[in-house]
Amino acid sequence: MAYILAADLGSTQLKLMLMDETGAEVLTVSEKYPTRTACGHKVEQDTNDWERALRSGILRLKEREDLKKVEILSFSGHMSGVVLLGCDGTALHPCIMLSDSRSQKQSEALLEQMGETVKYKTGNPINNAFSLPKLRWLSEERPELFQKAKAWLSPKDFLRYRLTGKCVTDYTDAYNALCIDPGTMDWDQEAVKACGLRESLFPPICSPFDIVGKVSAEGAARFGLPEGLPVACGGADMACAALGMGLSEPGDGALTLGTCATFLSMVPKADTRYYGQVTFHPHVTKGKMYALGSHFNGGAAVNWLLARLSEKEEADYGLIRELAEAASDVPPGSHGLVTIPFLAGSGSPRFCGADRQHMIGMRISTTRGEIFRSQLEGVTYNLRQSFLIFQEMARLTTLTLAGGGIHIDLWTDMIADIFGIPAAIAGNPDVSTTGAAIIGGTAAGMFEDAGETARKRMRILEVKYPNPEHQELYQAAYERFLNYNEMMHRLDLEY
């Protein structure tokens, strides 16, 4: 039986999935790599770590499966990262990650220069969460490297280049550079010139479903894959996740509870009424769009609290169960304890790097269960802000939950109660990797329709329904959260 190999280059680990021609998952392995931070602004990854992860993951797959059965390789990768590609085919600088905020000055200058044009073309603001300011920062702060660059690439595109020698991107990643014409899904040359960057740095844009090359002799020797293996372009991780969860029409929505909590909703088009509150991106299916509520403090805020309580860097699942059980005995609203969960600044709908974490209302009698519940509630109230925006654009008829956070039953119950709609727990945890595999299978002709394939293989473990008794309590607590959130935001800006 023929296999598809999908490589999902995430923000903390690389996942490799083998899927067969029926759409069934055969085997998945993962390899972690570090992120380097400094001064609260610098967030980078070494591309050599990605390559080591790919080599190691392929070796592990070979131990259990015959990779000669693989007929195509496809990719997914974390969004808005920037890699400068040198003429020798290596990275000139570590990858600047989405959450890197060193380009604030460049963001402000570009916003003043071309913000209105970008707003009406893409629906998005110019800020540090996009690739364009990072490119301008490199041109101004690392000019000696920037002049040597052959091209800039998104993370997955760089890794694919190292396998194939083909320098291309796709429209789901290119859109994050803010220099794209949404009508043609090609580079807007006027915008590229306006931002003062060389046109030659911008790689050709393909469809995620295009076969863009084959594993070269050098790539085969470097990573251990068969020479000549066809390679599909693939897409940005959230676009692949949308496909992997079977989201395709307005009213379809999903929430991934990972390191970042990411709220995704299919919408008819970019809507400038919500400019700067959520962002807009193309689905892998050309002509379809999704809106994204980015919450940088999702699972990260929960893991931070666990690390402080356990003094362990890795998640302590025994402690999670213990705290969740204790928190289950605490009523909605956590006895008045309110958490503003912005450890890394706030994302949607404010996007303010000055915002911080606050716990308000602690007493001498406050318990660990109350603290844990309040942390979950704070993250979920912030997510509700995106949910209400999405309800205005395209009323959600479905909400699928995915990511590591779905294993905390208290949290998924809370989401259904606070949002007031049923929440379906996904049985396919690796949704971005799954989406990349379906793209590969469609490109190779194994699947006729990518969306239909995704919907057929999507498994729902259970559906959580809102508890009417809890909803009134949560509404009062949500209003307290909004009041404290605004108050602490003003203080954070001042201090």
N, C-alpha and C positions, 0 to 999 in steps of 0.2 A: 504494500500500500504506500502511496506517495505521501510525503510530508511537506509541510510548510514550516520554515523557521522564522520566528519573529523575535527581534531584538528591541527591547524597550529600555531606553537609556533614561532612567528616572533621576530625580534630584538626590537620591541617597544610594541607589543600587541599580544594577543592570539585571533585568529579567530576560531569560531566554526560554521561549515556549516552542515546543514541537506540537503542531496540530496536524491531524490527518485529513484526507480529502473529503471525509464526511463532516468535518467541522468539530470533531472530538479532540479534546486536549489529550496528548500522549504523555508529555513530561514537561515540567517547568523547573528551572534552577535559577538561583539568584546569586549575585556577587556584589558585596558592598564596596564603597569607596568613600574617602573622606572629603569634606568640604572645609576649605581654609578661610577663616575669618580674621579680621583685625579692625580695631578702632570702631567697631559697630557699624561700619559702612562697607568695608571690603568683603566680598563673598565670591570666592573663586574655587574652581576645580581644575586639577591637573589632567590634561587629556591623556597622559601616559597611564593614569589610573584607570581610565575607561578602557584603554587597550588591554591592560593586564586583566581587567575583569572579563573582557570578551574572550581572551585566550583561555582563561581559567574555566569560564562557563562552558566553552565548547569542549574542552577536555572532559568535563564532568558529563556532558551529554553523550560523548563518545563511549564513556564507560558503560552506558546503559542502552544506547540505541545506535543503529547503523545510520550515520549521517549521509551515506550514499543515497538513501531514500529521499533526501531533501531535494525538492525541485525548484524552490524559490526562497529567497530571503527578503524579509520586509522589516521596516523600522517604525518605531515611535520614539519620541524624545521630549525632554522637558523644554518648555517654551522660553523664548526671549533671551536665551543665553547667546553669547557672542564669542566666536573663535576666529582669530586672524590666521589665515592660511598663508604660509610662506611659499616661495617658488620651489623649495625643495620638498614640498608636500607635508611638512610638519607644522605644528602650531607655533606661532611666534610669541604667544602670550597665553597664560592660563585662561580657561573659559571664564568670562565674567557672567555671573549667574543673575537670574531674574531679580533676586532680592538685594543685589549689590546697589548701593545708593550713592556711590561716589559721583555720579553724573547729575547731581541736583542742579548745579550751575548751568550745565548744558541743557537740561530739561527746561529750565526757566527761559533761557535764551531762545531755544527752538519754539517754545510755546508762544512767546511774544512775536517771533518772526513768522511762523506758519501754522499756529495753533488752530485758527479758524478754518483754514483750508483742510487740515487733517481731520478736524471735527466733522465737517460736512461730507468728507469722502469716506471716512472709516467709522464714524460714530465715537471715536476714542480720543482721549486727551493725550498730550505728550507728557509722559512722566517716566520715572526710573524703571517701571515695570515693563517697558518696551525696549526693543533693540536699538532704535535710532539714537537716543541720548548716549547709550554706551559706546556706540561707534564714534560719535562726536567727541566723547571723553578720550577715547584712544587716540584720535587724530590730534587732540590738543595736548594731552598729557604724556603720550608715548609716540611722539611724531617720528622718531627714528625707526621704530618698528612698523608704524602705520605705512610709511613710505615703501617698506619692503614687502608689504602684503600683496599677495596675488588675488585674494578674495576674502570675504568674510562669510562664515558659515554658522548655521545653527548647530547645536550639539549632535543631533542624529545625522545631519548632513556631513559633518566632519568625520564621524566614525564610518559612515558609508563610503566617503571619499578614500579613506585609508584602506578599504577593501577593494574598491573598484578603480580608483584614479579618476572618477567622474565628479566634476564640481557642479552640482545642481542643488536646488531646493524645491519645495512644493508650496502651494499657495496658503496652506494652513499655517506654516511657519513664517512665510514671507510677509503675511499680513501684519505680523507683530513688529515689522520694521517701519510701519506707518507711511511707507513710500510706494504704495501699491494702488493701482487703479481698480476699484472693486468691480467695474463693468467688464474688464478684460481679464482680471486677475493676473496682470503683468505689471512690471515696474512702471511707475509714473515718472518718466524721465525729468519732467519739470520739477517734481518734488525732490528727486535725487540731486539735481543741480542746485536747487534752492537751499538745501541743507549743507552744501559745500563739500560733498564727498565725491570721490571718483566713481564714475558710472561703471568702470570695469571691475570694481570690487563686488558688484551685485551679481550673484550667479543666476543662470537661467532658471525660470520657474516652470515646474512640471505639475501634473496631476499626481496626487498620492498613489494612484493606480498605475502610473506609467512604469514600465520596466526601463530603468535608466542606465543599466550597465550589467557587467558580469564580474564575478570575483576574479581579479587579475592573478598572474603568477606570483607577484609580490604579496598580494593580499592573502593568497592561499598559504604561502610560506609563513607569513606573519601570524595568521590566526588559526590555521589548521582546517579551513573549509575547502571543499573541492574547487579547483580552478574551473572557471567557466560557469559557475552557478549563477543563474539570473537573479538580479536584485531589483526589487520594486522600490520606488521612492519612499513611500510611507508618509506619515504625517505627524503633526504636533500631538503631544500626549493627550490633551483634553479633547481634541478632535477625534483621536482614536478611541478615547474612552466613550465619547458620545456614540460612536458606531458600535463599540463593544457592548454597550447597554441597550442597543436597539432604538436609540432616540433618533427620530427623523422628522417629526412634524411639530408645529407650534402646539404647545400644551404638554409636550413630553419634557420631563425634568428629572434631574438626578443630583445627588449630593454625595461627594466622595469625602469620607472622613479619614484623611491621611495626615501627614505632617502639616500640610495646609488643608483647611477645609474648603472645598471648592464646590460652589453651587452653579449648576449648568442648566440652562433652559433654552429649548428651541424657540426661536422667534421668527416672525415673518421677515424682518429686516432690522438693520441698525436704527435705533430710535434716539435722536438727539435730545429728547426730553429728559433722558436719564444720563446725559453726558457727565462723565467723571464719577458716576456712582457705581456703574457696572461697565464691563468692557464687552466689545462685540468681535466675533471671530467667525471665519468660514468653517462649515462642516466639511468633512472629506468629500461629500457629494456636492459637486459644484452647483452653486445657486442657492444652497441652504445655509442658514446662519444660526449661531447660538450666542446667547448672552452669558457672561461669566461673572459670578460674584466671587471675588478672590479674598479669602480670609486667611491671613498668614499665621493665625494663632489658633488653628484647629487642634489636631492631635498634638501639635508642638506644645500648646498651653497645658494640655492634660499630662503629657510626658514630663514637662518641666516640673509640675507639681509632684508627680510621682517620684522624680529624681530627688527633689528636696526632702520628701518624706522618707525615702528609703536610702538615700545617699548612694544610689547605684546609677551608673550612666545608662545602662540598658533597661528597657521596660521590665518591671517586676510583675509578672502576670498574677502571681499569688497575691501581691498587694492590691492589684487592680480589683480582683474578686472580693478581697476583704473590704476595701473602701466602697465598692459598689454596693455590697450588702449593707454596710453601715449607712450609706447615703439613701438606700431604699426605705429606711425607717424614718427619714426626714421628709416632711411634707413639701410640696412645691412651694418655691419661694425661699427655701433654706432658712426659715425663721428670721427673715429680714436681712440676711447676709447677701450682699450684692458684689459680684466680681466684674470688673471691667478688664477683659482678658487680652490686652494689647502688649504682649511681651516684645514684639518686633515691629512696633508701630501698628496702625490700623490699616486694613484693606477696605473692601467695600463696606459702606457706601462713601466713606470720608477720604480714605487714602491719605493718612497723615503720619509721617514718620516720627513725629514728636509724641504721639499718644503712647501711654504706658499701661502696665498692669496695676490695678488697684483692687483691694478688698475693703469694702466699706460695711461697717456694722458689726465688727467682731466684738465679742464679750469674753469675760473670763471663763464662761461656761461653753464657749464655742467648741464643737467637736470636729474630729477629722471627717466624719461623715458629712457634716454641714459644709465644711470647706470643699470637699470633693464635689458634692452636689452643686454648690454655688459656682465652682469652676466650669462644670458642664453646662449649667444654666447660662452663664455669661457668654460662652461661645455660641450657644444655641440662640440666645436673644439677638446676638450680632448677625447670625445667619438668617434670622427671621427678617431682618431689615432688607436683605437681598430678596428673600422670598416674596415680600410684599411688593417690591418693584416688579418682579417677574409676573406676579398676578395681574398687574395692571397692563403689561405688554401682551401677554398671552396666557390666559388663565390655565394654571397647571391642572391637568386631569390625571397625571400619574407622577409619582415621586419615587425614584429608586435610590436606595442607599447602598453604597459600596465603600471599600476601604477598611483599614484595620479597626476603625472605631465601631463598626457594626457588631463587634464581639462584646461590646459593653451594652447589655440589654437595657439598662437604665437609661442610657443615652438615646437609643433608638425609640424607646417609649416616650421619652421627653420630646423628641423631635416631632412625633405624631401629635402629641398634645399641644405643643407650642405653635405648630404650623396649622393645626386643625384639619389636616387631611391624612388619609391612609398613607403609610410609608412601607414600601415593599423592600425586603432585605434580599440583596442580590446573592445568588449562589455561585456566581462567577467572580471571584475576588480580583483577578488581574485583568481589569476591563481594558486598560490601555494596550496591554500586550495582546489581548484577544482581538481588539480592533485592528492592530497591526497585522496579526496573522490573517484575519479575514480580508484585509486589503491585499496581502500577498496571494492568497488563494484565488481572489477575484482576478487579479492581474494575470495569474497563470492559467485561468480558464477553468479552475476547479469548481468555483461557485459562480452561478449566473448572476445573482443579485446580492450585493454585499449587505444591504439593509435587511433583506428577508432572511439571509443566513444568520445574521446577528440575532434577530428576533426569535428564530427557531431554537437557537442554542442557549438563549438566555434562561437561566433557572432562577426561580424565586423561592427562597427558603421559607419565608413566612411574611405575612402582612401585619403591620402594627396599626391599630385603629385608635383614634383620639378618645381619651377618657373625658366625658363631659364634666365630671366632678373636678377634674384637674384644670380644665381650661380657664375657668373664672379666676382661680388662684394665680395661674401663670400670667393672665392678662394684667392683673394688678402688679405682679412682680416685674413684668416687661416694662410697664410705665415707669416704675422706679428706676429700672436699668437705664431707660432713655434719659431721665432727668439727671442721674448721676454721671452718665456718659458725657453729656454736654458740659456739666459742671467741671469734671476732671479734665476734659479736653482743653477748656480755657486755662486751667491751672498748668497743664503740661506745656502749653504754648508759652506761658509766662516764665516757667522755671526750667 
